């Protein structure tokens, strides 16, 4: 689950910046993004310290933070809204997980498909290193295995199978 949540975190922490500069109304972007940012900040504070997997994915996020931001803000701003929409779909399950209610939310096929599409897109436009790291993580934890899992079950898979 840490890997899964880390990927979500990698993709989501930059949401407010992307939303703020997107073509959406700035007031609406701030209102929508403030909750996303609050959940992501909470995840950043709570998840990395709990396991080696959490710390690893935290570090991986920061390794590519600038590159992904540049891709979405400068190189391909036309793709930003699609990316942000995918991130937003994971905020409710992430929040439930953080609230200790991860058994009450299930990861849907649509969420995984959207996430996979965004990762595939990032591989096509990102650096060789970004592509290699995404592919390594996809081999370690194929996203399709998380379809139908609760957030807690996905977390346990990642923490248990990380090494």
C-alpha positions in Angstrom: 0.0 0.0 0.0 2.9 2.4 0.7 4.0 2.1 -2.9 0.6 2.6 -4.1 0.0 5.5 -1.8 3.5 6.8 -2.6 2.7 6.9 -6.3 -0.5 8.7 -5.5 1.5 11.1 -3.3 4.1 11.6 -6.0 1.4 12.5 -8.4 -0.7 14.5 -5.9 1.4 16.8 -3.8 1.9 19.1 -6.8 -1.9 19.3 -7.4 -2.5 22.7 -5.9 0.3 24.3 -8.0 -1.1 22.7 -11.1 -4.6 23.6 -10.3 -3.7 27.2 -9.5 -2.1 27.7 -12.8 -4.5 25.7 -14.8 -7.2 27.2 -17.0 -9.8 26.5 -14.3 -11.2 29.4 -12.3 -8.5 30.3 -9.7 -11.0 30.6 -6.8 -12.4 27.2 -7.6 -9.0 25.7 -7.9 -7.9 27.0 -4.5 -11.1 25.8 -2.9 -10.8 22.3 -4.5 -7.1 22.1 -4.0 -7.0 23.1 -0.3 -8.5 19.8 0.8 -6.2 17.9 -1.6 -3.2 19.7 -0.2 -4.3 19.1 3.4 -4.7 15.4 2.8 -1.4 15.1 0.9 0.4 17.0 3.6 -1.0 14.7 6.2 0.0 11.7 4.1 3.5 13.1 3.8 3.7 13.6 7.6 2.3 10.2 8.5 3.3 7.6 5.9 7.0 7.9 5.3 8.1 7.4 8.9 6.2 4.1 9.3 8.3 1.9 7.1 11.3 1.5 4.8 8.9 1.5 1.9 7.4 4.8 3.0 10.7 6.4 3.2 11.8 5.0 -0.1 8.7 6.4 -1.9 9.0 9.7 -0.2 12.6 10.0 -1.5 11.5 8.9 -5.0 8.8 11.6 -5.0 11.4 14.3 -4.3 13.8 12.8 -6.9 11.2 13.6 -9.6 9.2 16.4 -8.2 10.8 19.1 -10.3 10.8 17.1 -13.5 7.1 16.1 -13.2 6.2 19.7 -12.3 8.1 21.0 -15.4 6.4 18.5 -17.6 2.9 19.5 -16.4 3.5 23.2 -16.0 5.7 24.1 -18.9 6.1 21.2 -21.4 2.5 19.9 -21.5 0.1 22.2 -19.7 -2.7 20.9 -21.9 -2.5 17.6 -20.0 -2.6 19.2 -16.5 -6.4 18.9 -15.9 -6.4 15.2 -16.8 -3.6 14.6 -14.4 -5.2 16.6 -11.6 -8.5 14.8 -12.1 -6.8 11.4 -11.6 -5.1 12.6 -8.5 -8.3 13.9 -7.1 -9.9 10.5 -7.5 -7.5 9.1 -4.9 -8.0 11.7 -2.2 -11.1 10.1 -0.6 -9.5 6.7 -0.3 -6.2 8.2 0.9 -8.1 10.2 3.5 -10.0 7.2 4.7 -6.7 5.3 5.0 -5.2 8.0 7.1 -8.3 8.2 9.3 -8.0 4.5 10.1 -10.9 3.6 7.8 -8.9 2.0 5.0 -11.0 -1.1 5.2 -14.1 0.9 4.2 -12.7 2.0 0.8 -12.0 -0.2 -2.3 -9.6 0.7 -5.1 -11.6 0.7 -8.3 -10.6 -0.6 -11.7 -11.3 3.0 -13.1 -8.8 4.5 -10.6 -6.1 2.0 -11.5 -6.7 2.5 -15.2 -6.5 6.2 -14.8 -3.3 6.0 -12.8 -1.8 3.5 -15.2 -2.6 5.9 -18.1 -1.0 8.8 -16.4 2.1 6.7 -15.6 2.3 5.5 -19.2 2.0 9.1 -20.3 4.8 10.2 -17.9 7.0 7.4 -19.3 6.4 8.7 -22.8 7.3 12.4 -22.0 9.7 12.1 -19.1 13.4 11.4 -18.8 15.0 8.0 -19.3 15.6 7.9 -15.5 11.9 8.7 -14.7 10.8 6.0 -17.2 13.2 3.4 -15.7 12.1 4.1 -12.2 8.4 3.9 -13.1 9.0 0.6 -15.0 10.9 -0.8 -12.0 8.1 0.0 -9.7 5.5 -1.4 -12.1 7.4 -4.6 -12.2 7.7 -4.7 -8.4 4.0 -3.9 -7.8 1.8 -4.3 -10.9 -1.1 -1.8 -10.4 -3.7 -4.3 -11.6 -3.2 -6.4 -8.4 -4.7 -3.5 -6.4 -8.1 -3.5 -8.2 -10.8 -4.4 -5.7 -8.5 -4.3 -2.7 -9.2 -2.1 0.3 -6.7 0.7 1.0 -5.5 -1.2 4.1 -5.0 -4.5 2.1 -3.0 -2.6 -0.6 -0.9 -1.0 2.0 -0.1 -4.3 3.6 0.9 -5.8 0.3 3.4 -3.0 -0.3 4.8 -3.0 3.1 5.1 -6.8 3.3 6.5 -7.3 -0.2 8.7 -4.2 -0.4 12.0 -5.8 0.0 
